[in-house]
């Protein structure tokens, strides 16, 4: 075993499901911590600050700061994920839930990525019961269908706030480090293809444009993965609009390699046993995630997650040049944001779902200036 493979094999991110327990990575916010969050929320609101002003300075949490700092280290240097538990979203308004989520998330990653060209900083991942637009005309995250193994291409850390849960169906994660070791041992051809900078990946454009990049990047001490099957090659949504196939199709070798990657991801899948109110933080550069199809309860809101894209400047991994295009679409050129863009924080899903003209990707990265589907009231 060479030195690089030995280092990867010993890294805590190179886990398999059998290595993890049911409460792995859970940070429990105790009664004292909850009281502190609620008091700080009151103080924050009295000062008349809005969601974009939430920061560690404006929303200090000294009681749980040490726990959250350890959680940030775990996301970047440990297992690659953590769950913050103990804050019940049913106790708070929609606006307050957004503020609390942003406050906790700041300790994991203080930089927030933009999620569409209108400046939305968060997305509501749900299948709202009041929407009448057919599911086939929506992004995958706005339906009850399953989502293939993917990353939210363009962010360091994926953050999810569990507002409410489905009756059945759930989320799973898997370690790209464990996958890499098996690719080395058993699928060297697929590994070479995944690391080759020849994959056509859709990026912003009207009609959609594309770049060519690798899906897997191996450095001396890190495995980085950036893949979403819905953004690879020519997407059927473009054909429906009457445009020619400007994005090339995947080659047979690429299709086979993608199938091997998906199979290994399923082999090493770990089911997240989430509770209402959980805040999940996933190293999006290192772990893949997927979603089983789910069934919502007849009563109540159904499954509703709120999504943030985060970066921690102090703990952040270097982004390879070949993988920077989707990342800069979220965090701006050089990671410096988008000066002048109004940052919006929709507190609820929009009452009317307006389907975008072009969509691609499991993570619902909007490829053009379509109507916003996240919500209409922002804070």
Order of alpha helices (4+ residues) and beta strands (2+ residues): alpha-beta-alpha-alpha-beta-alpha-beta-beta-beta-beta-beta-alpha-alpha-beta-beta-beta-beta-alpha-alpha-beta-beta-beta-beta-alpha-beta-beta
